Amino acid sequence: MELIFFALLSAYIFYRLWSVLGQENEADKERREQKKRQFEAMIEDNVIPLPNRHSKERVSEIEEKDLKSGVREALRILRERDPSFNFSHFLKGAKGAYEMVSEAFAKGELETLKLLLLPKVYDAFAKEVEERQRRGESYEVKIERFDRVDVDAIEIHGEDILITVRFRTRQVMVTKNSAGEIIENQAQISIPVTEIWTFTRMIGSNEPNWYLSRTQNA
C-alpha cells in the first residue's frame, strides 16, 4: 500500500510541477495534456516507480519570521501586488522543482527541462547534456536530503517577480563512461552541494506559472 501511495504521489507532483513551473506555448500545452493522460493511466495501473524518494530526510522550509529583514519587506510588497501568492506553497514547489530538474538533467530528459526552464537556462543545460552524450558518458545523481532551504532575495521589476532560493543538500553524484565504469566518485561519496536558483513569473498573468530563470553554484 505504501508503494502505491508514493507512486500516486509521484504522478501528481510531476503533473502539478509541470503546470506550475513551465512556460507553455500551444505545442507545450498539447504535450503536457498528453503527459497528463499518461499519468492518469499510470495511476490506474499503479505502476509508477519511485525509488528511494520516500526515504529521503526532509527539512522544514524556512519560516517567514526567519527571513532577512529586506526579504520580509519584499514579501510584504509582493503580497500587496499579488494577494494570491502563497509563500509556503512556493517553497514546496521550488524544492520539488529542484529535484525534478536535477533528475531530468541527469537522465538527459530534454523535453522535461524545456517545460521547466527559461530558454537561456535550458540552452546551457541542453549543451551540457549533449556534450556528455557525445563523450559517451552517463551521469547519476541522488539527492539524499535537503539540509536547508533559504530565500535569499525577492525582487519585483515592473510586472516580473524573481525569487532567489538557496538549496543546501547532500548528494551522491557519479559519472560513468560508455562501458558503464565509474570514472568520477568511484566510492560514491555523499558531498554537500549548495546551489542558488532564481524562479520567475509575471504578476497578473493568466497562467500562474513559475519557471527557472537563473542558476549558480554557491
N, C-alpha and C positions, 0 to 999 in steps of 0.2 A: 504493500500500500504506500509506503514512504517513497519508493522508486517512482510509482505512478504519479504521486503528488508533485515531486520535483520535475518530472517530465512535463506535466501540465504547466507548472510554474515557468519552466524554461521557455515553452512555446509562447506563453502570454507575455513574458518580459521581452522576448525577441520582437514580437509584433508591435508592442507598445513603444519600445525604444526606436524602432524603425520609423514610426509616425512622429515621435516627439523630437528626434534629433536629426531627421533627414531634411533634405532640401529637394522638393519634388517638382518635376515637370510632368507632362502628361504620360510620357513613357515610363517615368519612375513610378507614377501612381499606378499604372497598369501592372508593373512588376510587383509592387507592394501588395496589390489586391490578389495577384496570383499567389504570392507567398502566404497571404492570409488564408487562402483556400487550402494551401498545402498544410499549414499549421493546424487548421481545423480538422483536416483528415488525419493528421498525426495524432491529435488529441483523442480522436475516436478510437484509434488503434493502440494508444498508449505506448508508442514505440520511440519517443524522442529521448535519446541518451543524454545524460547529464553527469559525466564522470567527475567525481570528487567535489563538484561545486557546493553541495550542501554541507560538506565538512569544513569549508573554509571558515577561519576565525574572522569575525567581523568586529568593527568598532562602531560606536555611535557617531553620527555626524556631529560636527561642531554645533554648539548651541549659539543662538543669536547673541546672548549675553557675553559670549567669549570672543566675539568678533572684535577686530580692531576698531577704534572709535570712528575712523574715517570710513570704514566699510559699513558700520552700523548706520551712519548718516546717509551713505549712498543707498543702502537698503530701504531706508525710510522714504527717500526721494523716489526710488523705483516703485514702491508700493503706491505712492501718490499718482505716479504716471500710469501704472498698470496694477489696479487693485486685484486682478486675478492671480498675480504672482504668488506662488506658494514656495517658501524657502526650503522647507523640509522635502517636498516632492522634487524640487530641482536637484537637491543633493543626492537623493536616491537615484534619480535618473542619470546624474553625472557619473556616479560610481558604476552603475550598470553599463553606461556607455564606455567607460574606461575598460572594463572587462571585455565588452563585445569588440571594441576596436582593436584591442591588443590581440585577442584571439583571431579575428579576421585577418589582421596583418600577418600573424604567424603562419596561418594557413594559406595566405595568398588569395583570400576571397575578395577580389577587387570590386565585385558588384555590390557587396555589403558595404565596403568602405565608401564607395561612390555615393551611397544614400545617406551617409552619416557625416561626411566631411565637406568643408568648403572646398571648391575646386583646387585652389592653390595648395592646400594641405593634402588633398587626395593625390595630386601630381607627385608630391615628394614621397608619399607612402608607396605609390604605384611604381615609381622609379626604383626604389629600394627592393621591392618585391621582384621586379623584372631582373635587376642585377643579380639577386640571389638565385633566381631560376636559371639565369644564363650561366652561372658558375656551377650549376647542378647541386646546389646546397638546399637544405631544408632547415627550418627554424621552429623550435618549440618553446613555448612559454607557459609557465604555471604560476599564477598569482596565488601565493599561499595565504596571504592575509593583507588587509589594509591596517597599517599601524595608526595612521592619522589622515584625515581629510580636512583641509582648511580652505577658506575662501580668502584669497589674497587681495582681490580688488573687485569692485563693481563699478562699471563706468557706463555713462549714458552719453552718447554722441548723437544729437538730433533724435532720430527715432530708433537708433541702434542701441541695444543693450549688449554689453560684454561683461561676462562674469569669469574671473580667473580663479581656478581651483588648483590647489597643490595636493597631489596624491603622494603619500608616503606608504610604500608597500614593501613586502618581502616577496621576491620572485626567484624562480629557477628558470634560467634561460640556457638553452642548449642549441648548438648548431651542428648539423651532420653533413657529411659530404655525399656524393652521389651513390656511394657504396653503403650508406647507412651508418658510417662510422662517426662517432662524436669527435669533432675537431675543435670545439670550444666548450669548456666547462665539462670535461670528462667525469669529474667527481660529482657533477650535478649538484653543486653547492647553491644554497639559497643566499641571495645577496639583497641588501637594502637598495631600493630604487625610488628616487624622488623625481617626479615629473610635474610640470606646470602646464595645464591645458586651459585654453580660453574658449568658452561657449558663447554663441551669438544668436540673437533673434531680433526681430523688429517689433516695436510697440505698436499695438493696434492692428497687427497683421491678422487676416482671416485665418491663417494657419498658425497654430501655437508652436511652431517648430523651432527647436534649438539645434544648432549644428556646430561642429568643432572648427574653429577658425584659426587656431594657433597652438603649437606645442613646443615645449622646450624642456631640456633637462636642467635640473637644479644644480 
